C-alpha cells in the first residue's frame, strides 16, 4: 500500500499494471485506486478514477446528483457538533 502518491499514468504490460508515480515507476499484479467522487472537488476529487476505468474498458455510468445519509460516530458527534466527516489523508 502506498499513501500520498500521485498516480500520473497507468499502463498494462503482460500480467502487471505499471504505474508512473511522482518520480517513480511501480509494477503490480493488482491495483486499487481510491480517487474519491466528483461531488467533492474541494477535497481533491477529480475524474481520474473514471478515466482509468474507461482506459481499461470498464463500464462507467454517467454521474448524477444523489442524496446520501451522513453517518458519524456518536463519540465524535457528541464531542463536536461541527464534525461532518472523518478524513484519512491518502
PyMOL Python script that loads the backbone (N, CA, C, O; Angstrom):
from pymol import cmd

cmd.read_pdbstr("""\
ATOM      1  N   UNK A   1       0.838  -1.164   0.000  1.00  0.00           N
ATOM      2  CA  UNK A   1       0.000   0.000   0.000  1.00  0.00           C
ATOM      3  C   UNK A   1       0.887   1.232   0.000  1.00  0.00           C
ATOM      4  O   UNK A   1       1.886   1.306   0.716  1.00  0.00           O
ATOM      5  N   UNK A   2       0.496   2.197  -0.821  1.00  0.00           N
ATOM      6  CA  UNK A   2       1.230   3.461  -0.860  1.00  0.00           C
ATOM      7  C   UNK A   2       0.265   4.593  -0.594  1.00  0.00           C
ATOM      8  O   UNK A   2      -0.820   4.645  -1.175  1.00  0.00           O
ATOM      9  N   UNK A   3       0.654   5.487   0.272  1.00  0.00           N
ATOM     10  CA  UNK A   3      -0.156   6.646   0.594  1.00  0.00           C
ATOM     11  C   UNK A   3       0.517   7.893   0.059  1.00  0.00           C
ATOM     12  O   UNK A   3       1.734   7.940  -0.117  1.00  0.00           O
ATOM     13  N   UNK A   4      -0.297   8.895  -0.193  1.00  0.00           N
ATOM     14  CA  UNK A   4       0.195  10.192  -0.661  1.00  0.00           C
ATOM     15  C   UNK A   4       1.091  10.063  -1.887  1.00  0.00           C
ATOM     16  O   UNK A   4       2.128  10.719  -1.985  1.00  0.00           O
ATOM     17  N   UNK A   5       0.683   9.220  -2.808  1.00  0.00           N
ATOM     18  CA  UNK A   5       1.424   9.038  -4.054  1.00  0.00           C
ATOM     19  C   UNK A   5       0.532   9.454  -5.209  1.00  0.00           C
ATOM     20  O   UNK A   5      -0.557   8.909  -5.389  1.00  0.00           O
ATOM     21  N   UNK A   6       0.984  10.400  -5.975  1.00  0.00           N
ATOM     22  CA  UNK A   6       0.215  10.838  -7.136  1.00  0.00           C
ATOM     23  C   UNK A   6       0.453   9.868  -8.285  1.00  0.00           C
ATOM     24  O   UNK A   6       1.592   9.654  -8.699  1.00  0.00           O
ATOM     25  N   UNK A   7      -0.609   9.291  -8.791  1.00  0.00           N
ATOM     26  CA  UNK A   7      -0.515   8.398  -9.941  1.00  0.00           C
ATOM     27  C   UNK A   7      -0.622   9.263 -11.188  1.00  0.00           C
ATOM     28  O   UNK A   7      -1.651   9.895 -11.426  1.00  0.00           O
ATOM     29  N   UNK A   8       0.439   9.288 -11.980  1.00  0.00           N
ATOM     30  CA  UNK A   8       0.465  10.098 -13.190  1.00  0.00           C
ATOM     31  C   UNK A   8      -0.173   9.344 -14.345  1.00  0.00           C
ATOM     32  O   UNK A   8      -0.935   9.919 -15.122  1.00  0.00           O
ATOM     33  N   UNK A   9       0.140   8.045 -14.462  1.00  0.00           N
ATOM     34  CA  UNK A   9      -0.458   7.227 -15.520  1.00  0.00           C
ATOM     35  C   UNK A   9      -0.421   5.762 -15.114  1.00  0.00           C
ATOM     36  O   UNK A   9       0.350   5.357 -14.244  1.00  0.00           O
ATOM     37  N   UNK A  10      -1.282   4.970 -15.773  1.00  0.00           N
ATOM     38  CA  UNK A  10      -1.353   3.532 -15.538  1.00  0.00           C
ATOM     39  C   UNK A  10      -1.343   2.843 -16.892  1.00  0.00           C
ATOM     40  O   UNK A  10      -2.064   3.249 -17.804  1.00  0.00           O
ATOM     41  N   UNK A  11      -0.532   1.806 -17.026  1.00  0.00           N
ATOM     42  CA  UNK A  11      -0.480   1.023 -18.262  1.00  0.00           C
ATOM     43  C   UNK A  11      -0.527  -0.453 -17.905  1.00  0.00           C
ATOM     44  O   UNK A  11      -0.223  -0.838 -16.776  1.00  0.00           O
ATOM     45  N   UNK A  12      -0.905  -1.265 -18.859  1.00  0.00           N
ATOM     46  CA  UNK A  12      -0.949  -2.720 -18.654  1.00  0.00           C
ATOM     47  C   UNK A  12       0.168  -3.340 -19.479  1.00  0.00           C
ATOM     48  O   UNK A  12       0.243  -3.130 -20.689  1.00  0.00           O
ATOM     49  N   UNK A  13       1.036  -4.104 -18.824  1.00  0.00           N
ATOM     50  CA  UNK A  13       2.120  -4.815 -19.503  1.00  0.00           C
ATOM     51  C   UNK A  13       2.095  -6.259 -19.038  1.00  0.00           C
ATOM     52  O   UNK A  13       2.374  -6.547 -17.874  1.00  0.00           O
ATOM     53  N   UNK A  14       1.759  -7.169 -19.948  1.00  0.00           N
ATOM     54  CA  UNK A  14       1.612  -8.599 -19.633  1.00  0.00           C
ATOM     55  C   UNK A  14       0.616  -8.754 -18.497  1.00  0.00           C
ATOM     56  O   UNK A  14      -0.535  -8.339 -18.641  1.00  0.00           O
ATOM     57  N   UNK A  15       1.015  -9.334 -17.378  1.00  0.00           N
ATOM     58  CA  UNK A  15       0.081  -9.542 -16.264  1.00  0.00           C
ATOM     59  C   UNK A  15       0.208  -8.468 -15.189  1.00  0.00           C
ATOM     60  O   UNK A  15      -0.375  -8.606 -14.114  1.00  0.00           O
ATOM     61  N   UNK A  16       0.951  -7.412 -15.456  1.00  0.00           N
ATOM     62  CA  UNK A  16       1.173  -6.357 -14.464  1.00  0.00           C
ATOM     63  C   UNK A  16       0.530  -5.039 -14.874  1.00  0.00           C
ATOM     64  O   UNK A  16       0.360  -4.747 -16.058  1.00  0.00           O
ATOM     65  N   UNK A  17       0.180  -4.256 -13.865  1.00  0.00           N
ATOM     66  CA  UNK A  17      -0.148  -2.853 -14.056  1.00  0.00           C
ATOM     67  C   UNK A  17       1.139  -2.089 -13.781  1.00  0.00           C
ATOM     68  O   UNK A  17       1.815  -2.355 -12.787  1.00  0.00           O
ATOM     69  N   UNK A  18       1.478  -1.162 -14.633  1.00  0.00           N
ATOM     70  CA  UNK A  18       2.675  -0.351 -14.434  1.00  0.00           C
ATOM     71  C   UNK A  18       2.217   1.081 -14.177  1.00  0.00           C
ATOM     72  O   UNK A  18       1.576   1.714 -15.016  1.00  0.00           O
ATOM     73  N   UNK A  19       2.565   1.565 -12.996  1.00  0.00           N
ATOM     74  CA  UNK A  19       2.154   2.902 -12.583  1.00  0.00           C
ATOM     75  C   UNK A  19       3.324   3.859 -12.638  1.00  0.00           C
ATOM     76  O   UNK A  19       4.410   3.565 -12.139  1.00  0.00           O
ATOM     77  N   UNK A  20       3.095   4.999 -13.245  1.00  0.00           N
ATOM     78  CA  UNK A  20       4.056   6.089 -13.176  1.00  0.00           C
ATOM     79  C   UNK A  20       3.596   6.968 -12.025  1.00  0.00           C
ATOM     80  O   UNK A  20       2.556   7.621 -12.108  1.00  0.00           O
ATOM     81  N   UNK A  21       4.369   6.981 -10.956  1.00  0.00           N
ATOM     82  CA  UNK A  21       4.059   7.811  -9.797  1.00  0.00           C
ATOM     83  C   UNK A  21       4.874   9.085  -9.891  1.00  0.00           C
ATOM     84  O   UNK A  21       5.635   9.276 -10.840  1.00  0.00           O
ATOM     85  N   UNK A  22       4.719   9.939  -8.927  1.00  0.00           N
ATOM     86  CA  UNK A  22       5.500  11.167  -8.916  1.00  0.00           C
ATOM     87  C   UNK A  22       6.973  10.836  -8.670  1.00  0.00           C
ATOM     88  O   UNK A  22       7.430  10.782  -7.528  1.00  0.00           O
ATOM     89  N   UNK A  23       7.708  10.616  -9.773  1.00  0.00           N
ATOM     90  CA  UNK A  23       9.138  10.354  -9.684  1.00  0.00           C
ATOM     91  C   UNK A  23       9.543   8.900  -9.596  1.00  0.00           C
ATOM     92  O   UNK A  23      10.722   8.615  -9.385  1.00  0.00           O
ATOM     93  N   UNK A  24       8.617   7.966  -9.750  1.00  0.00           N
ATOM     94  CA  UNK A  24       8.926   6.550  -9.573  1.00  0.00           C
ATOM     95  C   UNK A  24       7.996   5.712 -10.448  1.00  0.00           C
ATOM     96  O   UNK A  24       6.871   6.119 -10.736  1.00  0.00           O
ATOM     97  N   UNK A  25       8.473   4.537 -10.870  1.00  0.00           N
ATOM     98  CA  UNK A  25       7.644   3.591 -11.608  1.00  0.00           C
ATOM     99  C   UNK A  25       7.493   2.328 -10.777  1.00  0.00           C
ATOM    100  O   UNK A  25       8.468   1.819 -10.225  1.00  0.00           O
ATOM    101  N   UNK A  26       6.256   1.819 -10.690  1.00  0.00           N
ATOM    102  CA  UNK A  26       5.954   0.650  -9.872  1.00  0.00           C
ATOM    103  C   UNK A  26       5.134  -0.328 -10.700  1.00  0.00           C
ATOM    104  O   UNK A  26       4.219   0.076 -11.418  1.00  0.00           O
ATOM    105  N   UNK A  27       5.462  -1.625 -10.599  1.00  0.00           N
ATOM    106  CA  UNK A  27       4.683  -2.673 -11.265  1.00  0.00           C
ATOM    107  C   UNK A  27       3.991  -3.517 -10.204  1.00  0.00           C
ATOM    108  O   UNK A  27       4.573  -3.823  -9.164  1.00  0.00           O
ATOM    109  N   UNK A  28       2.740  -3.890 -10.475  1.00  0.00           N
ATOM    110  CA  UNK A  28       1.969  -4.691  -9.533  1.00  0.00           C
ATOM    111  C   UNK A  28       0.953  -5.539 -10.287  1.00  0.00           C
ATOM    112  O   UNK A  28       0.523  -5.173 -11.380  1.00  0.00           O
ATOM    113  N   UNK A  29       0.572  -6.669  -9.704  1.00  0.00           N
ATOM    114  CA  UNK A  29      -0.406  -7.535 -10.357  1.00  0.00           C
ATOM    115  C   UNK A  29      -1.836  -7.110 -10.062  1.00  0.00           C
ATOM    116  O   UNK A  29      -2.738  -7.395 -10.850  1.00  0.00           O
ATOM    117  N   UNK A  30      -2.055  -6.441  -8.957  1.00  0.00           N
ATOM    118  CA  UNK A  30      -3.394  -5.972  -8.588  1.00  0.00           C
ATOM    119  C   UNK A  30      -3.328  -4.480  -8.297  1.00  0.00           C
ATOM    120  O   UNK A  30      -2.315  -3.966  -7.822  1.00  0.00           O
ATOM    121  N   UNK A  31      -4.426  -3.802  -8.590  1.00  0.00           N
ATOM    122  CA  UNK A  31      -4.426  -2.352  -8.457  1.00  0.00           C
ATOM    123  C   UNK A  31      -5.777  -1.859  -7.945  1.00  0.00           C
ATOM    124  O   UNK A  31      -6.825  -2.222  -8.478  1.00  0.00           O
ATOM    125  N   UNK A  32      -5.737  -1.034  -6.915  1.00  0.00           N
ATOM    126  CA  UNK A  32      -6.923  -0.341  -6.418  1.00  0.00           C
ATOM    127  C   UNK A  32      -6.546   1.129  -6.317  1.00  0.00           C
ATOM    128  O   UNK A  32      -5.564   1.485  -5.666  1.00  0.00           O
ATOM    129  N   UNK A  33      -7.327   1.972  -6.959  1.00  0.00           N
ATOM    130  CA  UNK A  33      -7.086   3.410  -6.874  1.00  0.00           C
ATOM    131  C   UNK A  33      -8.280   4.040  -6.176  1.00  0.00           C
ATOM    132  O   UNK A  33      -9.408   3.928  -6.656  1.00  0.00           O
ATOM    133  N   UNK A  34      -8.046   4.695  -5.059  1.00  0.00           N
ATOM    134  CA  UNK A  34      -9.099   5.408  -4.331  1.00  0.00           C
ATOM    135  C   UNK A  34      -8.958   6.886  -4.661  1.00  0.00           C
ATOM    136  O   UNK A  34      -8.082   7.570  -4.132  1.00  0.00           O
ATOM    137  N   UNK A  35      -9.824   7.369  -5.538  1.00  0.00           N
ATOM    138  CA  UNK A  35      -9.672   8.741  -6.013  1.00  0.00           C
ATOM    139  C   UNK A  35     -10.812   9.655  -5.602  1.00  0.00           C
ATOM    140  O   UNK A  35     -10.802  10.838  -5.942  1.00  0.00           O
ATOM    141  N   UNK A  36     -11.790   9.137  -4.882  1.00  0.00           N
ATOM    142  CA  UNK A  36     -12.911   9.975  -4.469  1.00  0.00           C
ATOM    143  C   UNK A  36     -13.920  10.154  -5.588  1.00  0.00           C
ATOM    144  O   UNK A  36     -13.716   9.688  -6.710  1.00  0.00           O
ATOM    145  N   UNK A  37     -14.993  10.823  -5.273  1.00  0.00           N
ATOM    146  CA  UNK A  37     -16.048  11.062  -6.254  1.00  0.00           C
ATOM    147  C   UNK A  37     -15.998  12.486  -6.769  1.00  0.00           C
ATOM    148  O   UNK A  37     -15.298  13.336  -6.218  1.00  0.00           O
ATOM    149  N   UNK A  38     -16.736  12.732  -7.817  1.00  0.00           N
ATOM    150  CA  UNK A  38     -16.721  14.059  -8.429  1.00  0.00           C
ATOM    151  C   UNK A  38     -17.509  15.097  -7.644  1.00  0.00           C
ATOM    152  O   UNK A  38     -17.426  16.290  -7.940  1.00  0.00           O
ATOM    153  N   UNK A  39     -18.266  14.665  -6.659  1.00  0.00           N
ATOM    154  CA  UNK A  39     -19.133  15.599  -5.939  1.00  0.00           C
ATOM    155  C   UNK A  39     -18.378  16.505  -4.970  1.00  0.00           C
ATOM    156  O   UNK A  39     -18.941  17.494  -4.500  1.00  0.00           O
ATOM    157  N   UNK A  40     -17.136  16.197  -4.663  1.00  0.00           N
ATOM    158  CA  UNK A  40     -16.388  16.984  -3.680  1.00  0.00           C
ATOM    159  C   UNK A  40     -15.046  17.471  -4.228  1.00  0.00           C
ATOM    160  O   UNK A  40     -13.998  17.064  -3.725  1.00  0.00           O
ATOM    161  N   UNK A  41     -15.056  18.338  -5.253  1.00  0.00           N
ATOM    162  CA  UNK A  41     -13.782  18.810  -5.808  1.00  0.00           C
ATOM    163  C   UNK A  41     -12.945  19.586  -4.797  1.00  0.00           C
ATOM    164  O   UNK A  41     -11.722  19.645  -4.923  1.00  0.00           O
ATOM    165  N   UNK A  42     -13.589  20.179  -3.800  1.00  0.00           N
ATOM    166  CA  UNK A  42     -12.857  20.911  -2.769  1.00  0.00           C
ATOM    167  C   UNK A  42     -11.977  20.010  -1.922  1.00  0.00           C
ATOM    168  O   UNK A  42     -11.051  20.490  -1.266  1.00  0.00           O
ATOM    169  N   UNK A  43     -12.253  18.701  -1.925  1.00  0.00           N
ATOM    170  CA  UNK A  43     -11.441  17.742  -1.174  1.00  0.00           C
ATOM    171  C   UNK A  43     -10.412  17.063  -2.064  1.00  0.00           C
ATOM    172  O   UNK A  43      -9.755  16.110  -1.645  1.00  0.00           O
ATOM    173  N   UNK A  44     -10.270  17.554  -3.293  1.00  0.00           N
ATOM    174  CA  UNK A  44      -9.277  16.988  -4.197  1.00  0.00           C
ATOM    175  C   UNK A  44      -9.816  15.944  -5.150  1.00  0.00           C
ATOM    176  O   UNK A  44      -9.041  15.307  -5.863  1.00  0.00           O
ATOM    177  N   UNK A  45     -11.124  15.753  -5.181  1.00  0.00           N
ATOM    178  CA  UNK A  45     -11.711  14.766  -6.088  1.00  0.00           C
ATOM    179  C   UNK A  45     -11.540  15.222  -7.532  1.00  0.00           C
ATOM    180  O   UNK A  45     -11.582  16.415  -7.832  1.00  0.00           O
ATOM    181  N   UNK A  46     -11.349  14.259  -8.411  1.00  0.00           N
ATOM    182  CA  UNK A  46     -11.182  14.548  -9.834  1.00  0.00           C
ATOM    183  C   UNK A  46     -11.749  13.382 -10.630  1.00  0.00           C
ATOM    184  O   UNK A  46     -12.083  12.348 -10.051  1.00  0.00           O
ATOM    185  N   UNK A  47     -11.864  13.528 -11.943  1.00  0.00           N
ATOM    186  CA  UNK A  47     -12.364  12.420 -12.764  1.00  0.00           C
ATOM    187  C   UNK A  47     -11.296  11.364 -13.054  1.00  0.00           C
ATOM    188  O   UNK A  47     -11.511  10.504 -13.909  1.00  0.00           O
ATOM    189  N   UNK A  48     -10.162  11.405 -12.372  1.00  0.00           N
ATOM    190  CA  UNK A  48      -9.055  10.491 -12.660  1.00  0.00           C
ATOM    191  C   UNK A  48      -9.473   9.025 -12.598  1.00  0.00           C
ATOM    192  O   UNK A  48      -9.151   8.255 -13.502  1.00  0.00           O
ATOM    193  N   UNK A  49     -10.183   8.631 -11.550  1.00  0.00           N
ATOM    194  CA  UNK A  49     -10.618   7.237 -11.400  1.00  0.00           C
ATOM    195  C   UNK A  49     -11.510   6.796 -12.542  1.00  0.00           C
ATOM    196  O   UNK A  49     -11.397   5.669 -13.025  1.00  0.00           O
ATOM    197  N   UNK A  50     -12.398   7.681 -12.978  1.00  0.00           N
ATOM    198  CA  UNK A  50     -13.284   7.374 -14.101  1.00  0.00           C
ATOM    199  C   UNK A  50     -12.477   7.191 -15.390  1.00  0.00           C
ATOM    200  O   UNK A  50     -12.757   6.290 -16.181  1.00  0.00           O
ATOM    201  N   UNK A  51     -11.488   8.040 -15.591  1.00  0.00           N
ATOM    202  CA  UNK A  51     -10.661   7.947 -16.803  1.00  0.00           C
ATOM    203  C   UNK A  51      -9.866   6.643 -16.836  1.00  0.00           C
ATOM    204  O   UNK A  51      -9.740   6.022 -17.892  1.00  0.00           O
ATOM    205  N   UNK A  52      -9.330   6.226 -15.693  1.00  0.00           N
ATOM    206  CA  UNK A  52      -8.593   4.961 -15.634  1.00  0.00           C
ATOM    207  C   UNK A  52      -9.534   3.795 -15.918  1.00  0.00           C
ATOM    208  O   UNK A  52      -9.178   2.876 -16.656  1.00  0.00           O
ATOM    209  N   UNK A  53     -10.733   3.827 -15.337  1.00  0.00           N
ATOM    210  CA  UNK A  53     -11.715   2.760 -15.582  1.00  0.00           C
ATOM    211  C   UNK A  53     -12.044   2.669 -17.069  1.00  0.00           C
ATOM    212  O   UNK A  53     -12.073   1.574 -17.631  1.00  0.00           O
ATOM    213  N   UNK A  54     -12.289   3.800 -17.704  1.00  0.00           N
ATOM    214  CA  UNK A  54     -12.585   3.811 -19.139  1.00  0.00           C
ATOM    215  C   UNK A  54     -11.389   3.322 -19.951  1.00  0.00           C
ATOM    216  O   UNK A  54     -11.556   2.618 -20.947  1.00  0.00           O
ATOM    217  N   UNK A  55     -10.184   3.696 -19.524  1.00  0.00           N
ATOM    218  CA  UNK A  55      -8.963   3.281 -20.227  1.00  0.00           C
ATOM    219  C   UNK A  55      -8.868   1.762 -20.317  1.00  0.00           C
ATOM    220  O   UNK A  55      -8.388   1.228 -21.317  1.00  0.00           O
ATOM    221  N   UNK A  56      -9.325   1.059 -19.273  1.00  0.00           N
ATOM    222  CA  UNK A  56      -9.243  -0.397 -19.248  1.00  0.00           C
ATOM    223  C   UNK A  56     -10.555  -1.071 -19.642  1.00  0.00           C
ATOM    224  O   UNK A  56     -10.752  -2.260 -19.389  1.00  0.00           O
ATOM    225  N   UNK A  57     -11.445  -0.305 -20.262  1.00  0.00           N
ATOM    226  CA  UNK A  57     -12.659  -0.881 -20.820  1.00  0.00           C
ATOM    227  C   UNK A  57     -13.761  -1.199 -19.830  1.00  0.00           C
ATOM    228  O   UNK A  57     -14.687  -1.942 -20.155  1.00  0.00           O
ATOM    229  N   UNK A  58     -13.679  -0.649 -18.625  1.00  0.00           N
ATOM    230  CA  UNK A  58     -14.741  -0.869 -17.650  1.00  0.00           C
ATOM    231  C   UNK A  58     -15.921   0.043 -17.963  1.00  0.00           C
ATOM    232  O   UNK A  58     -15.736   1.177 -18.405  1.00  0.00           O
ATOM    233  N   UNK A  59     -17.117  -0.447 -17.737  1.00  0.00           N
ATOM    234  CA  UNK A  59     -18.305   0.350 -17.987  1.00  0.00           C
ATOM    235  C   UNK A  59     -18.431   1.412 -16.899  1.00  0.00           C
ATOM    236  O   UNK A  59     -18.439   1.101 -15.708  1.00  0.00           O
ATOM    237  N   UNK A  60     -18.528   2.656 -17.321  1.00  0.00           N
ATOM    238  CA  UNK A  60     -18.666   3.771 -16.392  1.00  0.00           C
ATOM    239  C   UNK A  60     -20.025   4.413 -16.639  1.00  0.00           C
ATOM    240  O   UNK A  60     -20.313   4.877 -17.743  1.00  0.00           O
ATOM    241  N   UNK A  61     -20.847   4.435 -15.612  1.00  0.00           N
ATOM    242  CA  UNK A  61     -22.172   5.037 -15.733  1.00  0.00           C
ATOM    243  C   UNK A  61     -22.069   6.550 -15.628  1.00  0.00           C
ATOM    244  O   UNK A  61     -21.181   7.065 -14.948  1.00  0.00           O
ATOM    245  N   UNK A  62     -22.964   7.265 -16.292  1.00  0.00           N
ATOM    246  CA  UNK A  62     -22.952   8.727 -16.169  1.00  0.00           C
ATOM    247  C   UNK A  62     -23.194   9.133 -14.714  1.00  0.00           C
ATOM    248  O   UNK A  62     -23.968   8.495 -14.000  1.00  0.00           O
ATOM    249  N   UNK A  63     -22.534  10.182 -14.298  1.00  0.00           N
ATOM    250  CA  UNK A  63     -22.720  10.659 -12.927  1.00  0.00           C
ATOM    251  C   UNK A  63     -24.002  11.479 -12.842  1.00  0.00           C
ATOM    252  O   UNK A  63     -24.455  12.060 -13.828  1.00  0.00           O
ATOM    253  N   UNK A  64     -24.576  11.512 -11.640  1.00  0.00           N
ATOM    254  CA  UNK A  64     -25.774  12.317 -11.400  1.00  0.00           C
ATOM    255  C   UNK A  64     -25.820  12.674  -9.925  1.00  0.00           C
ATOM    256  O   UNK A  64     -25.218  12.005  -9.086  1.00  0.00           O
ATOM    257  N   UNK A  65     -26.534  13.723  -9.633  1.00  0.00           N
ATOM    258  CA  UNK A  65     -26.669  14.152  -8.239  1.00  0.00           C
ATOM    259  C   UNK A  65     -27.459  13.112  -7.465  1.00  0.00           C
ATOM    260  O   UNK A  65     -28.356  12.473  -8.015  1.00  0.00           O
ATOM    261  N   UNK A  66     -27.136  12.944  -6.220  1.00  0.00           N
ATOM    262  CA  UNK A  66     -27.855  11.981  -5.396  1.00  0.00           C
ATOM    263  C   UNK A  66     -27.796  12.369  -3.932  1.00  0.00           C
ATOM    264  O   UNK A  66     -26.945  13.160  -3.524  1.00  0.00           O
ATOM    265  N   UNK A  67     -28.686  11.821  -3.154  1.00  0.00           N
ATOM    266  CA  UNK A  67     -28.723  12.056  -1.718  1.00  0.00           C
ATOM    267  C   UNK A  67     -28.084  10.876  -1.020  1.00  0.00           C
ATOM    268  O   UNK A  67     -28.292   9.729  -1.415  1.00  0.00           O
ATOM    269  N   UNK A  68     -27.323  11.142  -0.006  1.00  0.00           N
ATOM    270  CA  UNK A  68     -26.770  10.050   0.786  1.00  0.00           C
ATOM    271  C   UNK A  68     -26.774  10.474   2.250  1.00  0.00           C
ATOM    272  O   UNK A  68     -26.540  11.643   2.558  1.00  0.00           O
ATOM    273  N   UNK A  69     -27.035   9.542   3.143  1.00  0.00           N
ATOM    274  CA  UNK A  69     -27.072   9.897   4.564  1.00  0.00           C
ATOM    275  C   UNK A  69     -25.671  10.155   5.106  1.00  0.00           C
ATOM    276  O   UNK A  69     -24.691   9.569   4.648  1.00  0.00           O
ATOM    277  N   UNK A  70     -25.602  11.029   6.072  1.00  0.00           N
ATOM    278  CA  UNK A  70     -24.343  11.295   6.762  1.00  0.00           C
ATOM    279  C   UNK A  70     -24.329  10.462   8.030  1.00  0.00           C
ATOM    280  O   UNK A  70     -25.236  10.562   8.855  1.00  0.00           O
ATOM    281  N   UNK A  71     -23.316   9.655   8.182  1.00  0.00           N
ATOM    282  CA  UNK A  71     -23.179   8.843   9.392  1.00  0.00           C
ATOM    283  C   UNK A  71     -21.953   9.321  10.147  1.00  0.00           C
ATOM    284  O   UNK A  71     -20.895   9.547   9.560  1.00  0.00           O
ATOM    285  N   UNK A  72     -22.103   9.469  11.424  1.00  0.00           N
ATOM    286  CA  UNK A  72     -20.995   9.945  12.240  1.00  0.00           C
ATOM    287  C   UNK A  72     -20.938   9.109  13.510  1.00  0.00           C
ATOM    288  O   UNK A  72     -21.973   8.788  14.093  1.00  0.00           O
ATOM    289  N   UNK A  73     -19.766   8.768  13.924  1.00  0.00           N
ATOM    290  CA  UNK A  73     -19.591   8.026  15.171  1.00  0.00           C
ATOM    291  C   UNK A  73     -20.106   8.900  16.309  1.00  0.00           C
ATOM    292  O   UNK A  73     -19.717  10.062  16.423  1.00  0.00           O
ATOM    293  N   UNK A  74     -20.971   8.355  17.144  1.00  0.00           N
ATOM    294  CA  UNK A  74     -21.618   9.155  18.190  1.00  0.00           C
ATOM    295  C   UNK A  74     -20.603   9.840  19.099  1.00  0.00           C
ATOM    296  O   UNK A  74     -20.822  10.974  19.523  1.00  0.00           O
ATOM    297  N   UNK A  75     -19.508   9.173  19.400  1.00  0.00           N
ATOM    298  CA  UNK A  75     -18.479   9.769  20.259  1.00  0.00           C
ATOM    299  C   UNK A  75     -17.941  11.039  19.598  1.00  0.00           C
ATOM    300  O   UNK A  75     -17.749  12.059  20.259  1.00  0.00           O
ATOM    301  N   UNK A  76     -17.703  10.966  18.300  1.00  0.00           N
ATOM    302  CA  UNK A  76     -17.196  12.114  17.548  1.00  0.00           C
ATOM    303  C   UNK A  76     -18.260  13.211  17.503  1.00  0.00           C
ATOM    304  O   UNK A  76     -17.958  14.388  17.704  1.00  0.00           O
ATOM    305  N   UNK A  77     -19.501  12.817  17.238  1.00  0.00           N
ATOM    306  CA  UNK A  77     -20.589  13.788  17.125  1.00  0.00           C
ATOM    307  C   UNK A  77     -20.814  14.512  18.451  1.00  0.00           C
ATOM    308  O   UNK A  77     -21.026  15.725  18.462  1.00  0.00           O
ATOM    309  N   UNK A  78     -20.771  13.789  19.558  1.00  0.00           N
ATOM    310  CA  UNK A  78     -21.018  14.399  20.860  1.00  0.00           C
ATOM    311  C   UNK A  78     -19.912  15.357  21.273  1.00  0.00           C
ATOM    312  O   UNK A  78     -20.171  16.332  21.978  1.00  0.00           O
ATOM    313  N   UNK A  79     -18.685  15.094  20.847  1.00  0.00           N
ATOM    314  CA  UNK A  79     -17.578  15.953  21.261  1.00  0.00           C
ATOM    315  C   UNK A  79     -17.537  17.252  20.471  1.00  0.00           C
ATOM    316  O   UNK A  79     -16.994  18.250  20.945  1.00  0.00           O
ATOM    317  N   UNK A  80     -18.100  17.248  19.283  1.00  0.00           N
ATOM    318  CA  UNK A  80     -18.087  18.461  18.473  1.00  0.00           C
ATOM    319  C   UNK A  80     -19.233  18.414  17.472  1.00  0.00           C
ATOM    320  O   UNK A  80     -19.249  17.562  16.583  1.00  0.00           O
ATOM    321  N   UNK A  81     -20.158  19.293  17.608  1.00  0.00           N
ATOM    322  CA  UNK A  81     -21.308  19.319  16.695  1.00  0.00           C
ATOM    323  C   UNK A  81     -20.882  19.711  15.281  1.00  0.00           C
ATOM    324  O   UNK A  81     -21.667  19.576  14.343  1.00  0.00           O
ATOM    325  N   UNK A  82     -19.674  20.186  15.120  1.00  0.00           N
ATOM    326  CA  UNK A  82     -19.197  20.578  13.798  1.00  0.00           C
ATOM    327  C   UNK A  82     -18.603  19.408  13.027  1.00  0.00           C
ATOM    328  O   UNK A  82     -18.193  19.578  11.879  1.00  0.00           O
ATOM    329  N   UNK A  83     -18.549  18.253  13.618  1.00  0.00           N
ATOM    330  CA  UNK A  83     -17.959  17.085  12.960  1.00  0.00           C
ATOM    331  C   UNK A  83     -18.847  16.654  11.796  1.00  0.00           C
ATOM    332  O   UNK A  83     -19.980  16.224  12.014  1.00  0.00           O
ATOM    333  N   UNK A  84     -18.354  16.761  10.579  1.00  0.00           N
ATOM    334  CA  UNK A  84     -19.117  16.347   9.409  1.00  0.00           C
ATOM    335  C   UNK A  84     -18.557  15.093   8.771  1.00  0.00           C
ATOM    336  O   UNK A  84     -19.297  14.324   8.157  1.00  0.00           O
ATOM    337  N   UNK A  85     -17.270  14.880   8.908  1.00  0.00           N
ATOM    338  CA  UNK A  85     -16.660  13.706   8.285  1.00  0.00           C
ATOM    339  C   UNK A  85     -15.312  13.445   8.929  1.00  0.00           C
ATOM    340  O   UNK A  85     -14.671  14.354   9.457  1.00  0.00           O
ATOM    341  N   UNK A  86     -14.899  12.211   8.878  1.00  0.00           N
ATOM    342  CA  UNK A  86     -13.562  11.845   9.324  1.00  0.00           C
ATOM    343  C   UNK A  86     -12.760  11.530   8.075  1.00  0.00           C
ATOM    344  O   UNK A  86     -13.122  10.623   7.325  1.00  0.00           O
ATOM    345  N   UNK A  87     -11.695  12.249   7.839  1.00  0.00           N
ATOM    346  CA  UNK A  87     -10.912  12.101   6.616  1.00  0.00           C
ATOM    347  C   UNK A  87      -9.596  11.408   6.903  1.00  0.00           C
ATOM    348  O   UNK A  87      -8.994  11.600   7.959  1.00  0.00           O
ATOM    349  N   UNK A  88      -9.159  10.607   5.960  1.00  0.00           N
ATOM    350  CA  UNK A  88      -7.871   9.930   6.044  1.00  0.00           C
ATOM    351  C   UNK A  88      -7.004  10.453   4.913  1.00  0.00           C
ATOM    352  O   UNK A  88      -7.350  10.255   3.748  1.00  0.00           O
ATOM    353  N   UNK A  89      -5.890  11.113   5.207  1.00  0.00           N
ATOM    354  CA  UNK A  89      -5.057  11.689   4.151  1.00  0.00           C
ATOM    355  C   UNK A  89      -4.344  10.606   3.348  1.00  0.00           C
ATOM    356  O   UNK A  89      -3.253  10.169   3.715  1.00  0.00           O
ATOM    357  N   UNK A  90      -4.950  10.185   2.274  1.00  0.00           N
ATOM    358  CA  UNK A  90      -4.369   9.147   1.428  1.00  0.00           C
ATOM    359  C   UNK A  90      -3.711   9.782   0.242  1.00  0.00           C
ATOM    360  O   UNK A  90      -3.155   9.082  -0.604  1.00  0.00           O
TER     361      UNK A  90
END
""", "prot")
cmd.dss("prot")
cmd.show_as("cartoon", "prot")
cmd.util.cbc("prot")
cmd.orient("prot")
